[in-house]
Amino acid sequence: MKNIKMNNSGMKQLRVLAAIAILFISAIFFSCAGASGGETETASGDSAVVSVKFATVSSYGTLTRTTESTDSQSSMDEDAVDDVYVMVFNGSGKLVGSKYTTFSTPQSSSFTSDVTVNEGTTCTVYAVANLPESSFSDVTSLAALDSLTQSINSAEDIGNKSDIVMFGKTGEIDVSSITDSNIPSITLRRITGRLDISIVPGSDITITGYQLCHVPTSGYVADSVSSVSRYNPHGTYVDFTDVSGQSYTSSFTKIYYVYENPVGKNANATTQLLRTSANAPANATYMTIWAEGDNWKSEYKIYIGGNADDSTDYNIYRNSFYTYYIEINGQGAEDVRVIKTTATFSGSTIDGWQTTSSGSTTCS
């Protein structure tokens, strides 16, 4: 099919190639696509047809997971695109065309969706996956799309769903200039981040409980338009349900899905030991861990976020996959990240955590 063609009514056709992908902190690790199904569209005046094609790119890969307990949220299908809403906005930010496509099952083959727009206009194509069409009832402008949000009542809500909301867009497109050699593309990215947190008890240490705390209750659907501070529009935070009464003596990994939380950096947190409440930015996300050994019990507070090689960074970004290894080696009397302990044994510490794109790194 040609990128630009004339039919009997004098309409032009524009094909936009859209690759659906997600990024690691340091590597691409996700892709997905769909096939056409039920659809609706709106248009007025002279028109052209924008044909948006979604195509499969590199697969999710061979990530190893450890899910020893029931809160690992394994019901999530991170590769699924169950529906796509495609929107076309003109240079003034007015919605000039849209189409909603649903799928009976998540698709992995390419499909083309035709969206009617004003002929010859310079436009930008936006796409949102895995939201019902009713979510867009008030989206008649780009400003309205930029204000569209999603929210949760409990921290577990995102992971308990079957798919993840995704967002993508093109740059400005001159409908009349598209050829086979310059087909524009859309990359869809998840609006949430993923945290894989491994807890490793040392010799003669038992992990009795854990809890991921202070995660955002809301997120914007569209990506940032002007500032990295554009996150958590509701401004509220919740904790995951605490897991208590456990007796872990070997390592285990928990998987969490959270809205982005780019709270910033603190230059004073120059080492993992200095990632403390005093140095953490406001509203940073953290992990509480309870452990015990012979004649002692301790509570640890470990802040989450940032890259492995930057201890000052507390940011959790959308569409990013973070892996943490938290090794508990002792009671932690001299570790300022231990916020409560029932005994004092000098010289014990907790090894720090680090972010990595592999599943085999041990902190030291």
ABEGO torsion letter per residue (X at the ends): XBABBBBAAGBBBBBBBBBBBBBBAABBABBBBBBBBBBBBBBBEBBBBBBBBBBBBBBAEBBBBBBABAAAGAABBAABBABBBBBBBBAAGBBABBBBBBBABBBABBBBBBBBBBBGBBBBBBBBBGBBAAAAAABABAAAAAABBBBBABAAAAAABABBBBBBBBBBBBAAABBAAABBBBBBBBABBBBBBBBBBBBGBBBABBBBBGBBABBBABBBAABAABBGAAGBBBBBBBBBGBBBABBBBBBBBBBBBBAEBBAABABAAABBAAABBBGBBBBBBBBBBBGBBBBBBBBBEEBAABAABABBBBGBBBBBBBBBABAGAABAABABBABBBBGBBBBBBBBBABAABBBX
